[in-house]
Structure formats: structure tokens, C-alpha cells
Amino acid sequence: MVTLLALLLGAGLCWPGVLPRPRLAVPRVRRRPAPDDEQLVALVEALATAVGAGVMPATAVAVAGRQTLERLGDAHLRAALAQVVTAAEHGGDLTRMWWRLAAVGRQPVIVGVARTWALSEATGCPLARSLRLAARLGRFEIDQRRRLRIVTAAPRASMQLLTGLPVLGVLLATALGADPLTVYAGPLALVTLLPGVALVLAGRRATGWMIRRATAVPSL
């Protein structure tokens, strides 16, 4: 029974969950594009369209930002974007607020907007073209993440299947009428138990590392 429990526990510990996200200043590829990422890219697209049509930048931020607030799911993002909207409505420091939003959400598209806004305030260059470029790059990055998720679906599924094989072996032995204690309590089974669990864990980590390395495309 102890051996059986050890096998089940070892397989459970090795079962692949969510791959840890690299702790970088600008995030690498996530598991899948978050809904808030889509909303922020749509916000930048709306800003680019409005500013390109001649709307004052602060007015465009106030109106489009207020509409986006209702669609954001993350409370921290909503609070940071609300500060951007307030600054736009009351003549505050929009560049500073954009950088604060970029620090909270860590979306590269918002980092691009913050840099664009800072450059425009410093040099007086027009915003519309830079905002369109930032929105286009943000949309491309979301699509790229989605494609990478689809491409790596098979390796992730294989990783899960191979990790679960020890548990399936126990269940198969039981289904065939064999006593799991008799099968797994022998000296040879006990000797190979810990190395087997270690190899499963090492395989899971190696596969996860290869997937992360293959999908670690630098943010735009």
C-alpha cells in the first residue's frame, strides 16, 4: 500500500500544471492571450483612429479609456487606467500615468504608448502614426501568442500523457486482476521506484523548458 501511495503521490507531484511565467520586466509568451490584452490593444487602436481624425489626444484618451474601463477584468488594471482617464480629463501628466499603467499590466503595447507619449511631449511629434504602429504590433503579438499556443499543444499533451503513465500502469494492473501490492512491493520495484519518479520529474521539467525556450519570443 505504501508503494502504491508513493507511486500515486509521485505522479501527482510530477503532473504538469501551468508553466511558470518568466519573471522579466516585459513578459514573454503567456499561456494564452488574456482578454484584458485584447481590450488594451483595442484601446490603442481607438486612440490611433481618433487622434488621426483630428480629435485632441487628451479627449481621445478620456473617452476611449472610459469605455475600456467597463470591459477590463483585472481590478489593478482598471485602477491604473482610471488614473490615466482622470489625468486626461483634468490636464494631468499623461506620460507618467501611461508608464504607471505599463508597470501594472506589463503589456508591451502600453509600453509602446508610454514611449510614444513621452516622445511626443518632448519633441512635439504627431501621435497618430506611432499609435497605429503600437496597435499593429500589439495585435501581431497577440496573434503570435495564439499561434504558438496551437503549435505547442501536441508537445504539452505528450508531456501530460507520459507523466500520467505510472498511474495508468497501476490502474491497468488492477484492471487485469493483479494485486498492485504484489506487483509493486517487490525488491526490484522498490529499487526502481525513486529513480523512476525522478526520471518522470526530470522529463517533465526538460519538456517544459524546451517549450518555454521555443516560445520565448522577445516582446515587440
URJOGI-V181827 format. One record per residue. N is the residue number from 1. PSI is psi in whole degrees, -180 to 180 (999 if undefined). OMEGA is omega as a letter, one per 30 degrees, with the letter a starting at -180 (999 if undefined). Layout:
N/PSI/OMEGA
N/PSI/OMEGA
This chain:
1/-39/l
2/-41/l
3/-43/l
4/-45/l
5/-38/l
6/-40/l
7/-47/l
8/-42/a
9/-43/a
10/-43/l
11/-37/l
12/-40/l
13/-31/a
14/-10/a
15/127/a
16/122/l
17/-142/l
18/129/l
19/132/a
20/141/l
21/132/l
22/137/a
23/85/l
24/162/l
25/-38/l
26/125/a
27/148/l
28/-157/a
29/133/l
30/175/l
31/-44/l
32/153/l
33/128/l
34/151/l
35/-35/l
36/-32/l
37/-43/l
38/-42/a
39/-39/a
40/-37/l
41/-41/l
42/-36/l
43/-47/a
44/-37/l
45/-42/l
46/-40/l
47/-44/a
48/-42/l
49/-45/a
50/-47/a
51/-39/l
52/-27/l
53/-1/l
54/3/l
55/142/l
56/137/a
57/-44/a
58/-40/l
59/-42/l
60/-42/l
61/-43/a
62/-45/a
63/-53/a
64/-37/l
65/-40/l
66/-39/l
67/-37/a
68/-31/a
69/-37/a
70/-16/a
71/-4/l
72/138/l
73/-29/a
74/126/a
75/-37/a
76/-40/l
77/-41/l
78/-43/a
79/-43/a
80/-41/l
81/-33/l
82/-35/l
83/-37/l
84/-45/a
85/-43/l
86/-43/l
87/-38/l
88/-37/a
89/-27/a
90/16/l
91/32/a
92/-172/a
93/96/a
94/-37/l
95/-46/l
96/-40/a
97/-36/l
98/-42/l
99/-36/l
100/-42/l
101/-40/l
102/-37/l
103/-33/a
104/-51/a
105/-28/a
106/31/l
107/126/a
108/-32/a
109/-36/l
110/-35/l
111/-41/l
112/-40/l
113/-42/a
114/-43/l
115/-41/l
116/-44/a
117/-42/l
118/-42/l
119/-39/l
120/-41/l
121/-33/a
122/-34/a
123/-15/a
124/13/a
125/152/a
126/150/a
127/-31/a
128/-49/a
129/-42/l
130/-38/l
131/-39/l
132/-41/l
133/-43/l
134/-42/l
135/-41/a
136/-43/l
137/-39/l
138/-42/l
139/-40/l
140/-41/a
141/-40/l
142/-44/l
143/-37/l
144/-43/l
145/-42/a
146/-42/l
147/-41/l
148/-37/l
149/-41/l
150/-43/a
151/-37/a
152/8/a
153/-42/a
154/-48/l
155/-37/l
156/-42/l
157/-40/l
158/-39/l
159/-43/l
160/-42/a
161/-48/a
162/-33/l
163/-33/a
164/-5/a
165/-39/l
166/-42/l
167/-41/l
168/-33/l
169/-42/l
170/-45/a
171/-38/l
172/-41/l
173/-41/l
174/-41/a
175/-31/l
176/1/l
177/4/l
178/146/l
179/117/a
180/-34/l
181/-38/l
182/-39/a
183/-42/a
184/-2/a
185/3/l
186/164/a
187/-42/a
188/-40/l
189/-41/l
190/-36/a
191/-36/a
192/-7/a
193/-57/a
194/-45/l
195/-36/l
196/-45/l
197/-40/l
198/-40/l
199/-39/l
200/-44/l
201/-43/l
202/-40/l
203/-41/l
204/-44/a
205/-40/a
206/-42/l
207/-43/l
208/-39/l
209/-42/l
210/-39/l
211/-45/l
212/-40/a
213/-39/a
214/-29/a
215/4/a
216/68/l
217/128/l
218/141/l
219/147/a
220/999/999
